[in-house]
Amino acid sequence: MTNDPKIVAFLCHWCSYTGADLAGTSRIKYTPAVRIVRVMCSGRIEPSFVLKALKEGADGVLICGCHPGDCHYQEGNYKALRRFHMLKEMLGQFGLEGDRVRLEWVSASEGDRFAKLADSFTEEIRRLGPLAWKRVGNESERRVA
């Protein structure tokens, strides 16, 4: 579909990426709007990664990690969760909808879940429309005397 939004998905190597791979090998269809970036752990995803993806043309960012308690790096997904909450606040300060970023837990055996998640997130971003950076405040507030 030509009006598909651009979605960047950061997936942890051990669970979520393997779940996405299972969707592919099982021939489960999901939207081609999702571009996958594999990272070793969801705890490695810094807010700057998400902001850069949005700045460079993504309409939404999906972050997926191991289920809580199943992280191969013990607490990486809890770190991702803390950063995610901070990131949602930051997006509002930039004039962006917080719904443009989603954090989900997907295990290696959940290929079907990943495909449904990719499709539902794409539909949510499609409803929001293309990303448009908004100016927050007016010019006089930005000037320093």
Backbone hydrogen bonds, N-H to C=O, Kabsch-Sander energy under -0.5 kcal/mol:
donor,donor_aa,acceptor,acceptor_aa,energy
4,D,1,M,-1.1
7,I,5,P,-0.6
7,I,33,A,-2.4
8,V,60,G,-2.2
9,A,7,I,-0.5
9,A,35,R,-3.1
10,F,8,V,-0.6
10,F,62,L,-2.7
11,L,9,A,-0.7
11,L,37,V,-2.5
12,C,64,C,-1.5
13,H,39,V,-2.1
14,W,40,M,-0.6
17,Y,12,C,-3.0
19,G,15,C,-2.5
20,A,16,S,-2.5
21,D,17,Y,-2.3
22,L,18,T,-2.3
23,A,19,G,-1.9
24,G,20,A,-1.9
25,T,21,D,-3.0
26,S,22,L,-2.1
27,R,24,G,-1.4
28,I,23,A,-3.0
29,K,27,R,-0.6
34,V,31,T,-0.9
35,R,7,I,-3.1
35,R,33,A,-0.5
36,I,34,V,-0.5
37,V,9,A,-3.2
39,V,11,L,-2.8
44,R,41,C,-1.9
45,I,42,S,-1.3
46,E,44,R,-0.7
49,F,46,E,-1.6
50,V,46,E,-1.1
51,L,47,P,-2.6
52,K,48,S,-2.3
53,A,49,F,-2.1
54,L,50,V,-2.3
55,K,51,L,-2.7
56,E,52,K,-2.2
57,G,54,L,-1.4
58,A,53,A,-2.5
59,D,6,K,-3.0
60,G,6,K,-1.4
61,V,100,R,-2.9
62,L,8,V,-2.7
63,I,102,R,-3.2
64,C,10,F,-2.8
65,G,104,E,-1.9
70,D,67,H,-2.7
74,Q,71,C,-1.5
75,E,73,Y,-2.6
79,K,75,E,-1.8
80,A,76,G,-2.2
81,L,77,N,-2.0
82,R,78,Y,-2.0
83,R,79,K,-2.3
84,F,80,A,-2.4
85,H,81,L,-1.9
86,M,82,R,-1.7
87,L,83,R,-2.8
88,K,84,F,-2.4
89,E,85,H,-1.4
90,M,86,M,-2.1
91,L,87,L,-2.5
92,G,88,K,-1.4
93,Q,89,E,-1.4
94,F,90,M,-1.3
94,F,91,L,-0.5
95,G,92,G,-1.2
96,L,91,L,-2.8
100,R,97,E,-1.5
101,V,98,G,-1.5
102,R,61,V,-2.1
104,E,63,I,-2.6
106,V,65,G,-2.3
106,V,104,E,-0.5
110,E,107,S,-1.7
114,F,110,E,-2.3
115,A,111,G,-2.2
116,K,112,D,-2.3
117,L,113,R,-2.5
118,A,114,F,-2.8
119,D,115,A,-2.1
120,S,116,K,-2.7
121,F,117,L,-2.7
122,T,118,A,-1.9
123,E,119,D,-2.1
124,E,120,S,-2.1
125,I,121,F,-2.5
126,R,122,T,-2.4
127,R,123,E,-2.0
128,L,124,E,-1.5
129,G,125,I,-1.6
134,K,94,F,-0.6
137,G,135,R,-0.5
141,E,138,N,-0.9
142,R,138,N,-0.8
142,R,139,E,-0.9
143,R,139,E,-1.2
145,A,143,R,-0.5
